Amino acid sequence: MSNKDFIKGRGAQLNVHNKFQKLSYETRDDFLEYCRLEGEVADKNKTSYLEVFPKTIVNKVTSPDVGMSYSMNAYQGCEHGCIYCYARNSHEYWGYSAGLDFERKILVKKNAPQLLEEKLLSRNWKAKTIVMSGNTDCYQPAEQSYQITRKCLEVFLKYKHPVAIITKNAFIKRDLDLLKELTSEGLIAVNISITSLSEETRRILEPRTTSIKKRLETVKLLSDHNIPVNVMIAPIIPAINSHEILPLAKAVSENGAKSIAFTMVRLNGAIGELFTDWIKKTLPDSADKVLNQIAECHGGSLNDSRYGVRKTGEGKIAEQIHNLIRIARHTYFKDKELPKLNHSLFEMQRHKTKYSGNGQTSLF
């Protein structure tokens, strides 16, 4: 495929069929030829933001190996365009493709802060850490305009409720003031995702994400303000970034990270087709090697839905990666530990806020 045919700034290079839709969309060659002859652009490659109004925002996580009990997502779809992203499949529930639609049709939940406050004020709610970005990045480019994540952090601070964040965007630095206040009460943990130290690898895997240099600077800035940071070396993709585990762990430790975590790549659902198409266009010489090694880590399949195995993989390649992670933790994080979040302040603060003033809740 020539460079002019490659969709720049995007991970996926096509829209795959939505399994929930009876009809499929296809860009025909005759249409492309018509556009060429007429001097028209067949695909403008623009991002659109669509406002949606969900009835709830906090989701109970039932998967036993995810490591979180509750999550919330201010946005559906993600402009970062990471080709491997497991969240792509969720876009099909909204009637869109897991491919280019996931990166170009961003659903915005403007009422998320209000829904969050309603949840925290509900009678049966007990303080449990809520993870922002359990699915899509809460600091993706849309946040610069909509500021939904910041408003949600203000709600968490108002009620002294514990929250964790997962992001790969340096834009989190905008909210340093709120993060510092939450840290002073033991209410925040930040997970920064860094997949590689190579800017070239980042550019092709995660085309619209923050540079590696800025992510490391973000880890250092947060750590310098005593905000606990865990770095997600995720996903680890055999023959692409698996050789970087030790140098990456060293770099993030030197910048103040308190711990590291990892997951093995798994190409579930529509992602298998998207990733296969992408790697054959982007890294054609190593495509078969990478795909075969991914499959070797998942019982011969690109996808793996087995709890307890799907995130860590199995077999010789996975075992080597697990050993490298153990060495990295022993070498660079031996005397470091991510603190537990404080769940003891919420009940009293909720009572104080709910019945202050004229006895009316803050929602009325």
Secondary structure, 3 states (H helix, E strand, C coil): CCHHHCCCCCCCCCCCCCCCCCCCCCCCHHHHHHHHHHCCCCCCCCCEEEEECCCCCEEECCCCCCCCCEEECCEECCCCCCCCCHHHHHHHHHCCCCCHHHHHEEEEECCHHHHHHHHHHCCCCCCCCEEECCCCCCCCCCHHHHCHHHHHHHHHHHCCCCEEEEECCHHHHHHHHHHHHHHHCCCEEEEEECCCCCHHHHHHHCCCCCCHHHHHHHHHHHHHCCCCEEEEEEEECCCCCHHHHHHHHHHHHHCCCCEEEEEECCCCCCHHHHHHHHHHHHCCCCHHHHHHHHHHCCCCCCCCCCCCCCCCCCCHHHHHHHHHHHHHHHHHCCCCCCCCCCCCCHHHHHHHHHCCCCCCCCCC
